[in-house]
Amino acid sequence: MRGVNSGLLAVIMLAVLFAAGCNSKPAGPPIGATVDPKLVADELGTLAGTWVYERQVVGGREIPIAELRQDTIVVTGNSLVRSLAGGDGQRVKPVRSTISVDPTASPKLMDDDADVGFRISRRLGIYKLEGDTLTICYDNKGAQRPTAFDSPEGSSIVLTVLRRQRK
């Protein structure tokens, strides 16, 4: 059952990424463009590492954690790479993003410019880092930035809770 659900989830996530936005480049500068570059660099440093999924809610639907056990997110500088397992347990092509942050806002803001192959799709989000737990909430369509760490039913909002993987 895991293979079918995980494969379906991977296909749905990629389809949503492909459908999101209609420009080859996001409009306007990313969030944090006017923030002190040292603050941004320091904040990106706190996000660096390999993260494993603890929880994910997509449009109000809780994704079973068993479907996410092989998936990771790796943050290095302003690069974020999502590695996902397909329905057969094999890795699908990683989704690479450039992230921009504004650590001075409350809640903290993140733009995720995902390379979906034929264009860059900007997803607007918020995040919080509490110890080794990173919570990210973003609009998969990039239409509006969430204001709360919640994924209402029927929305395009994704709530992801990650745990830093220790070496």
Residue pairs with C-beta under 8 A, 6 or more apart in sequence:
2 66
2 67
3 87
3 88
3 89
4 87
5 64
5 67
5 87
6 67
6 85
6 86
6 87
6 89
7 86
7 87
7 88
8 87
9 63
9 67
10 84
10 85
10 86
10 87
10 92
12 58
13 58
13 84
14 92
14 95
14 116
16 140
16 141
16 156
17 95
17 114
17 116
17 121
17 140
18 116
18 117
19 141
20 116
20 121
20 123
20 140
20 141
20 142
21 119
21 121
21 122
21 141
21 142
23 119
23 120
24 118
24 119
24 120
25 119
25 120
26 111
26 113
26 120
26 121
26 122
26 142
27 122
30 98
30 100
30 111
30 113
30 122
31 100
31 101
31 102
31 105
31 109
31 110
31 111
31 124
32 40
32 100
32 101
32 102
32 103
32 109
32 111
33 100
35 102
35 103
35 104
39 103
39 104
40 100
40 101
40 102
40 103
42 103
43 101
43 103
43 108
44 75
44 77
44 78
44 99
44 101
46 129
47 75
47 99
47 101
47 129
47 134
48 75
48 76
48 77
49 74
49 75
49 164
49 165
50 72
50 73
50 74
50 164
50 165
51 72
51 73
51 74
51 75
51 134
51 162
51 163
51 164
51 165
52 71
52 72
52 162
52 163
52 165
53 65
53 68
53 69
53 71
53 72
53 73
53 160
53 161
53 162
54 65
54 133
54 161
54 162
54 163
55 62
55 65
55 159
55 160
55 161
56 62
56 63
56 68
56 158
56 159
56 160
56 161
57 63
57 151
57 158
57 159
58 140
58 151
58 158
59 151
59 152
59 153
59 154
59 155
59 156
59 157
59 158
60 151
60 152
60 153
60 154
60 155
61 153
70 84
70 85
70 89
71 82
71 83
71 84
71 85
72 82
72 83
72 165
73 80
73 81
73 82
73 83
73 162
74 80
74 81
74 83
75 99
78 98
78 99
78 100
79 96
79 97
79 98
79 99
80 96
80 97
80 98
80 99
80 112
81 94
81 95
81 96
81 97
82 94
82 95
82 97
83 91
83 94
84 91
84 92
84 94
84 95
85 91
85 92
86 92
95 114
95 115
95 116
96 114
96 115
97 112
97 113
97 114
97 115
98 113
99 110
99 111
99 112
99 113
100 110
100 111
100 113
101 108
101 109
101 110
101 111
101 127
102 108
102 109
102 110
107 126
107 127
107 128
107 149
108 126
108 127
108 128
108 129
109 124
109 125
109 126
109 127
109 145
110 125
110 126
110 127
110 136
110 138
111 122
111 123
111 124
111 125
112 122
112 123
112 125
112 138
113 120
113 121
113 122
114 120
114 121
114 122
114 123
121 142
122 142
123 138
123 139
123 140
123 141
123 142
124 138
124 139
124 142
124 143
124 144
124 145
124 146
125 136
125 137
125 138
125 139
125 145
125 146
126 136
126 137
126 138
126 145
126 146
126 147
126 149
127 134
127 135
127 136
127 137
128 134
128 135
128 149
129 135
132 163
132 164
132 166
133 161
133 162
133 163
133 164
134 161
134 162
134 163
134 164
135 149
135 159
135 160
135 161
135 162
136 158
136 159
136 160
136 162
137 146
137 148
137 149
137 150
137 151
137 157
137 158
137 159
137 160
138 145
138 146
138 157
138 158
139 145
139 146
139 156
139 157
139 158
140 156
140 157
140 158
141 156
143 156
146 157
149 159
150 157
150 159
151 157
151 158
151 159
